[in-house]
Amino acid sequence: MRNCLIVLIFVSGSFLYSQNREVLAEYKIGIVGQDREDALYQAAHLGAKDAAHELSQRYSIDVELIVLTPDKENGGTQPNSLGQLFIEDADGFILSPSTDASLLPALEFAQTQDQEIVLFESGIADFNPLANVLADDYAAGQMAARSILKKIPNGARVAILTSDEDSPIMNARLEGARSVLGYRRIEVIAKCAPDYRSAIQTLNETMEADRNDYISGWLLLGDWPLLGMPALPWQAGELHCVAIQSSPSAFIYIDQGYLDALVVHPYYDWGYASVSILVNQLFKNVGPEMTDLVTSPELIDWQNMDAYREKW
């Protein structure tokens, strides 16, 4: 009798626990970055996954996260990823929009199908999603410029590396840097294709053309020269350099003395915040207080580098 009673209590407790853990709702959310191989989007994916897990536990719901960031090297595209989300019948999705003009009709169609949309990293003109989780790239350019000015002598000049593609992100970073430096502190603005090989070639050509050694430092608006083994056209400690980071590969450049500081965006937080906004809307019918959530950049150097590494 005693054994039967113990079994009965155990079964009853398990039944009550299962009742308490009853799933109140199920949601399917997609996340689409720009390139699966880019560590920036891998960090955003991780933030989104953590948010989906934690909110599922908190609200006794089931949030399924589908990662459909395209593999650009193998021909993947964002429009194809969005098409897959329609097939999956997602309740909503999170997107870092590229400049592909075909995205807008797809997004407008998604809204007619009652899919909630959150954009992160940058927004799209003439499109109103549930929320924009935005990077403040103007502030990032300003922060990078202030950092490099502290390293070089008064009156010394810097070179700026930016992309040769027309990008709102790069344009904002450049305008932010210019607002701090002024034209007198900029020796040259060099443009490259946004990849490692082109960036290293452009740095070499620019340094070779600087025959009078006017360049005292480099401001890298993208970290393309830092995406491989060190091949910069100067020795560690010879020139000051500050970069806006998108990949953890840049850490080695600080460790070895090639780089003074990094300006970083909260990539993990973009994914976490985006999922939180969607779940609040889908489950609680509570939208964000503001459509635009602008995140602040952060300056990373040898003093706070170890703590920051853990975020990657």
N, C-alpha and C positions, 0 to 999 in steps of 0.2 A: 504493500500500500504506500509505504514511504517513497519507494522508487517511482511508483506511478505518479505520486503527487509532485515529485521533483520534475518529472518529464512534462506534466501538465503545466506547471508554472513556467518552465522553459519555453514550451510551445506558445503559451499565452503571451509571454513577454516578447517573443519573436514576432507574433502577430501584431501586437501593439506597436512595436518598433517599425514594422513594415508599413503600418498605417501612417505613422508619423513621417515616414520617408516616401509617402505616396507622391508621385510626380504630378505636379499641378498643371504643367504646361510643357510643351516641347517646341523648340525653335531651331531653325537651321540658318546659320549665318556664314557667309563667305567673306574671305579677305583676299584682295587682289592688289599686290604691289606691282612694281614695274619690271623687276627682273629677279627671278628666283635665286640666282647666284650672288646677288648683292647682299652683303652682310647686314646692311641697313634694314632690309625688309625681313631678313631672318630674325632680327631683334624685335621688329614690330609683330611678326608672327608669334613669337614667344610671349610677348605682352598680351596679345589677343587670346592665346590659349590659356594663359594663367587666369585672365579675367573670366573666360567662359567657364572654367572649372570652379573658381571661387563663387561666382554668382549662381551656378547650378546648385552648389551646396547650400548657399545662403537662403535661396528662395524655394528650394525643393522643386526645381525645374530641370529640364534637360536641354542644355545649349550645345548643339553640335556645330563645331567650327570646321569649315571646309577651306583649306588653303589652295587657292588656284592662281597664285602668282605665276605668270608665264615664264617658261624657260626660253629666253630670247635667242640663246645660242642655237637652239634646235627649232627655231621658227615659231615659237609660241607668241601669242599676241593677247593684249587685254580684251579686245572685242570677242575673241574666241572664248576667253575665260568667262566673260559676262554671259555669253551664250550658254555655257555649261551651267552657270548658276540658274538660268531660266529652266533648263532641263531638270536640275536638281530641285526646283520649286523652293528656292531659298526664301525665307521671310524677310531677309535684308542682307545687305553686304557693305563691306568697307573697301574703299578704293583709293589708291594713290594715283591720280590721273596722269597719264602721259599727254603729249601734245597731239595725239591721234584725233583727227577731226571726226572720225566715225564714232567716238565715244558718246557724244552728246545725244544723238538719236536713240542709242541703246539705253542711256540713262533715263531719258524721258519716257521711253516705252516701259522701263522697269517701274517707274512711278505710276503709270496707268494700271499696272498689275498689282498695285498696293504693296510693292516692295520698298522698305525703308532703306535709305542710302546715307552713309556717312563718308565724306571725303577726308583723307588725311594727307599731310605734307603740303599740299597746295589745293586751291579750289579751281573752279571752272567758271569763267565769265558767263553771265546770263543763265546760270543754273542754280537752283535753290534746293540743296539736300536737307535732310534732317539736321545735319551739323557739319561744319568744317573744323577739323582738328589741324591747325595750321602751324607751320614753322615760321618764325620771325627771321627771315633771311636778311632783311635790311639790318636788324640788330646784330645778326651774326657777322655781317661785313664790318659793322662799326666796331664790334668787340675785337675782331681779328686785327683791325687797323690800329686800335689803341694799344693792343698788346705788342705789335711790332715796333710802334713808335717808342715804347719804353726801352727797347733793346738797342736801338741805333742811335748814333750821335745826333745832336741838334743840327738840323739842316741837311742831314743825310737823306738819300732817296732810296725808294724801294721799287722793285718790279712786282707786277701783279700777273698771276696766271689765271686765265679764265677759259671757258669753253668757246669754241668757234660756232656752236649751235645756238640759235636764238632761244633762250630759256628764261622764263620769268623768274625762276629761282636764282640763276646766275646774275641776271640783270639787277635783282634786288640786292644781292650780296655786293655787287660792284658799286651800286649807288651808295650803299651804306659805307663802304670803305672810302669812297671819294669824299663823302661828307665829313669824314674825320681827317683824311690826309690832305685834301686840297690838291690842286694840280701841281704845286711846287714840290711836293714830297714824292710824286710819282715819276719815276724815270721812264717806264715803259709798261704798257699793258699788252702782254703776250697771249695769243689765243692758240688753242690746240684742240684736236679731237678728244673727247672725254674718255681716254684710255691710257694705260700705262706707257705703251711704246711711243705714242704721239707726244705725250706730256714730257717724257725724258728727252726726246729729240728737240722739242721746242725750248726747253730749259738750256740745253747745250748750245743751240743756235743763238739764243738771246745773250748768253754769257760770252760767247765768242765775239758777238757784235759790240759788246761793252768794252771797247779797247782802252778807255780811260778809267775804268773801274769806278764808275759812278754808282753802281748798284751795291748798296750796303745790306740789303736783305730782300727776302721773297715773301710775298703774301699769296698763298695758294687758295683760291676760292673753291677748289675741289681737290681731293687728295689723290688724284690719278697718279702722280709720280711716286706715291707711297704704296701702291698696290702690288709691288714686287720687291725683290731684293734691292738694297741701296745701290743706286746708280746715278746719284745726283752729281752735277758737275762742280762740286766743291767738297772739301774735306770737312769732317765733323768738327763743328765749332768755328769754322772759317767764316761763314755767313749766318746771319740770323734768319730764321724762317718760322712762320706761323701758318697753319693750315686749318681749313674747315673740314672736319672728319666725316667719313661715311663708312669706314671699315676699321676693325681692330688691328689690321696690318700696320697701321701708322704707329703703334706703340713702340715698335723696334727703333723707329727713327728718333723718338725721345730718349729711349734707353741708350742709344749710341751717340747722342749729342748732335744729330743733324737738325733736330726740330726743337724749338723753344716751347711751343705751346700748341694745343689743339682747341678749336672752338667746336662744340658738339651740340647736337639736338637730342632731345629725349626720345629716341627711336622706340624703345620698349614701351614708354608711356603712351605713345601714339596708338599702338595696338590695344593696350589696356583700356584707355579712355574711350576709344571708339566702340569697343564691345560693350562697355558699361552704358554708354549713351543708347545704343540699340536695344539692349535688354530692358532698360528703364522704359523705353517707349513701347516695346512689344508686350512686355509682361505687365507693367504698372500703368501704361498709358500716360507716362510723364515725360514730356519732352525736355530738352536742355533749356536752361534759362536764357542762354544766348546762342545764336546760330554759329557764331565764330568763336572757337576756343583757341587762342593764340598762345603757343608754348614758348618759353624763353630759352635761349641758348646758354651754354655754360662754358667757362674757360677751364681747360685741363692742362696742368703742367706737372713738373716733378713732385710738387708738394701734395697734390691730391690724386696722382696717377694710380696708385695702388688701389684706392677705394673705387675709382671709376672702372678699373679693369673688370671688376666683378659684375658690372652691369652688362657685359658682353658674354 
